[in-house]
Amino acid sequence: MSYISEVIEMTERKNPGEAEFMQTVREVLGSLAPAVAANEKVLRDNCILERMVEPDRQIIFRVPWTDDKGVNHVNRGFRVQFNNAIGPYKGGLRFQPNVTLSVMKFLAFEQTFKNSLTGLPMGGGKGGSDFDPAGKSDAEVMRFCYSFMTELYRHIGPDVDVPAGDMGVGAREIGYLFGAYKKIRGAYENGVLTGKGLSFGGSLIRPEATGFGATYFFNEVLEHLGESIKGKTFCLSGFGNVAWGAALKITELGGKVLTLSGPDGYIYDKDGVSGDKIDYMLTMRASGRNVVKDYADKYGCEFVAGKKPWGNVKADVYMPCAMQNEIRIEDAKAMVSAGVKYLNEVSNMPTTNEALAYLQANGVIVAPSKAVNAGGVAVSGLEMSQNSERLAWTEKEVDDKLKHIMKGIHTQITDALSAYGMGYDLVAGANLAGFKKVADAMIAQGLN
């Protein structure tokens, strides 16, 4: 049995029933065969793969809070600190009913490689709660956030673990979390959270960063292939900050966005999501209704209930911006039949392993989420730098640095592929490039 197979089997035994986590472990380790074959002795001697798939710590805690009617509730909170070989743990907080330990572990594991690719000194972590902020009043969300931070504060700090926002955790939630942390600690440590408001240490273009970065990375892919975004059509899922940022940048670069989606279905706008239609995405998000049909009602375009656009709308590029595992094997087959050329994965692990293998086998170029999605954490890292240096960079300065980071990620990937004599397999290249830096740091620091 190979070293990789041994570690995957061991991890399966230790993590029964954790489907999301095991999916990403298999995907990542399965891509590392060239690096492991070339360095197996040193990797085995230092237990690199065994340590890399085991989180440094997994923290689970209860979060009691009271709603506006005086009814008490208890939710579960999580923080998974996966690997800090190259810097303090860094990764978002997600508030959604489907948050589980398995989801947090897969996100934290992915985050380790994603943060490595940015070139910034950040380790991997992730956290959140099965609390749903949708439909809650500001007072209810504030009470929950204060209760959540009452435990989380023990485990975070500017040089220890720096959480950010994720799904369900926007500017409102980050503000309340920072207020709670400041009160508990009795100190103004503005480097402890990123995604903060501009009035208390936040960075410009942070809300747009993931969508901007995804588009910048994909532009590098197209340039490598002698093409450009101009004139291409795009199907997006979601309509939150990520899809909003992507729609802004795609439109700016001459592409056309045809679809958005929500839990209720998807809209198809043959004229393109642009101008005030992009602005309206913010209005929909702020409404708290979490339905995309409002867009179709306002602009008179097609709405398809209960479905995603994958395979149902013909476009050059598909960009999932919503959830993990939203593209499954049946979607992949429909995409190939529809003639889709590119899948630019913006959300974390949006494609199942089976669907990913099918797409690649049928010639679809897949840009993987751990590279594509790195723009958000990159700007979070830039926010950390601004906080530590007491600086506030201009929008152009942050955007230029983000563009440079995304270009650098593509270069790292192509360099890794070249080093092992591989083709243009971006999925394998991202895993190989992210792995190398983390593994080198772990070996240098000894068995710990």
Secondary structure, DSSP 8 states (H G I E B T S, - for coil): --HHHHHHHHHHHHSTT-HHHHHHHHHHHHT-HHHHHHHHHHHHHTTHHHHHTS-SEEEEEEEEEE-TTS-EEEEEEEEEEEE-SSSSEEEEEEE-TT--HHHHHHHHHHHHHHHHHHTSS-EEEEEEES---TT--HHHHHHHHHHHHHHHGGG-BTTTEEEEE-TT--HHHHHHHHHHHHHHHTS--GGG-SS--GGGT--TTTTTHHHHHHHHHHHHHHHHTT--STT-EEEE---SHHHHHHHHHHHHTT-EEEEEEETTEEEE-TT-S-THHHHHHHHHHHHS---SHHHHHHHT-EEEET--STTTS--SEEE--S-TT-B-HHHHHHHHHTT--EEE--SSS-B-HHHHHHHHHTT-EEE-HHHHTHHHHHHHHHHHHHHHHT----HHHHHHHHHHHHHHHHHHHHHHHHHTT--S-HHHHHHHHHHHHHHHHHHHH---
